[in-house]
């Protein structure tokens, strides 16, 4: 993504990095969250997500298995993010990574997920669940990209 005029890529990277490590990724009206322990994401953090509409919602937990915040000495490129796995009872079984990278004057937001249905209901509703999952992911990317260009 392009960085706002008059701003450095490092400033944009740091803003998105903070969002990622504070788990401020999804629009709050779409996905609620509780992170324990309280504070920035660390290896072993449990994240309980709440997704729903009105009185109908699903809560599901994930565990952070990796956190990184690195600078490449050879070229100064940076990368920060984390990976989590779903816990028992989550509608999906899998792993997701959330990363921001700075390479020169460019900042990239990269979200990846690999999963399979984790319950009978999500297996039955698999085509619909994929559409929902893609929609939520797009909103997250848009939100994080917006953090990079906010003045």
C-alpha positions in Angstrom: 0.0 0.0 0.0 1.1 3.6 -0.5 2.1 5.6 2.5 0.4 9.0 3.0 2.4 12.0 1.6 4.8 13.5 4.1 4.9 10.3 6.2 7.5 7.6 6.4 7.0 4.0 5.8 8.3 3.3 9.3 5.6 5.5 10.8 2.9 3.6 8.9 4.5 0.3 9.7 4.6 1.1 13.5 0.9 2.1 13.5 -0.2 -1.1 11.9 2.2 -3.1 14.1 0.5 -1.6 17.2 -2.9 -2.5 15.8 -1.8 -6.1 15.1 -0.1 -6.7 18.5 -3.1 -5.1 20.3 -5.4 -7.4 18.3 -7.2 -4.3 17.0 -7.7 -6.0 13.7 -11.4 -6.5 13.0 -14.1 -3.8 13.1 -15.4 -3.9 16.7 -19.1 -3.9 15.5 -18.3 -7.1 13.5 -16.0 -9.1 15.8 -15.8 -8.7 19.6 -12.7 -9.9 21.4 -11.2 -10.7 24.8 -7.5 -11.2 25.0 -5.8 -12.9 28.0 -3.5 -11.9 29.5 -4.6 -8.3 29.0 -2.3 -6.2 26.9 -0.3 -6.8 23.7 -0.3 -10.2 22.1 2.3 -12.6 23.4 3.1 -16.2 22.8 0.5 -18.2 24.7 -2.2 -15.5 24.7 -5.8 -16.7 24.4 -8.1 -14.7 22.2 -11.8 -15.2 22.5 -13.7 -13.9 19.5 -17.4 -13.1 19.4 -19.0 -12.9 16.0 -22.7 -12.4 15.6 -25.7 -10.3 14.7 -27.9 -9.1 17.6 -28.8 -11.9 20.0 -27.4 -14.6 17.7 -23.6 -15.0 18.1 -20.8 -17.5 18.2 -17.8 -17.3 20.6 -14.6 -19.2 19.8 -11.1 -19.2 21.2 -7.7 -19.3 19.7 -4.2 -19.6 21.2 -1.2 -17.5 20.0 1.6 -19.9 19.1 4.2 -17.4 17.6 4.9 -13.7 17.8 7.6 -11.9 15.9 9.0 -8.4 15.5 12.1 -8.4 13.4 14.4 -6.1 11.5 16.6 -7.5 8.7 20.1 -6.1 9.2 21.1 -6.3 5.6 18.4 -4.0 4.2 16.4 -2.7 7.2 13.2 -4.4 6.2 10.8 -5.1 9.1 8.2 -7.6 9.9 5.9 -8.0 12.9 2.9 -10.2 13.6 1.7 -13.4 15.1 0.1 -16.8 14.4 -2.7 -18.5 16.2 -4.3 -21.9 16.2 -8.0 -22.5 16.9 -9.0 -24.3 20.1 -11.5 -27.0 20.7 -15.0 -25.9 20.0 -14.0 -23.3 17.4 -16.2 -23.5 14.3 -13.0 -23.9 12.2 -9.9 -26.0 12.9 -6.8 -24.3 11.6 -4.1 -21.7 11.9 -4.0 -18.0 10.9 -1.2 -15.5 10.6 -1.4 -11.7 10.8 1.6 -9.8 9.6 2.8 -6.3 8.6 5.9 -5.8 6.5 7.9 -2.8 5.6 10.2 -3.1 2.6 11.8 0.2 1.6 9.0 2.7 1.1 6.3 0.1 1.0 4.2 -1.4 3.7 2.3 -4.7 3.3 -0.4 -6.3 5.3 -0.6 -10.0 5.0 -3.3 -12.3 6.5 -3.3 -16.0 5.8 -5.5 -18.7 7.1 -5.7 -22.5 6.6 -8.7 -24.2 8.0 -11.2 -26.9 7.7 -14.7 -27.1 9.3 -14.4 -27.8 13.0 -18.0 -28.8 13.8 -20.9 -30.6 12.2 -22.7 -27.3 11.7 -19.8 -25.6 9.9 -19.3 -28.7 7.7 -22.9 -28.5 6.7 -22.7 -24.7 6.1 -19.2 -24.8 4.6 -20.0 -22.8 1.4 -21.7 -20.1 3.5 -18.9 -20.1 6.1 -16.3 -19.5 3.4 -18.2 -16.5 2.2 -18.4 -15.2 5.8 -14.7 -15.9 6.4 -13.6 -14.1 3.2 -15.9 -11.1 4.1 -14.4 -10.8 7.6 -10.9 -11.1 6.3 -11.5 -8.4 3.6 -12.8 -6.0 6.3 -9.8 -6.7 8.5 -7.3 -6.0 5.7 -9.2 -2.8 4.8 -9.1 -1.7 8.5 -5.4 -2.4 8.8 -4.6 -0.8 5.5 -6.5 2.3 6.7 -4.3 2.4 9.8 -1.3 2.7 7.6 -2.5 5.7 5.7 -4.3 7.5 8.6 -2.9 11.0 9.1 
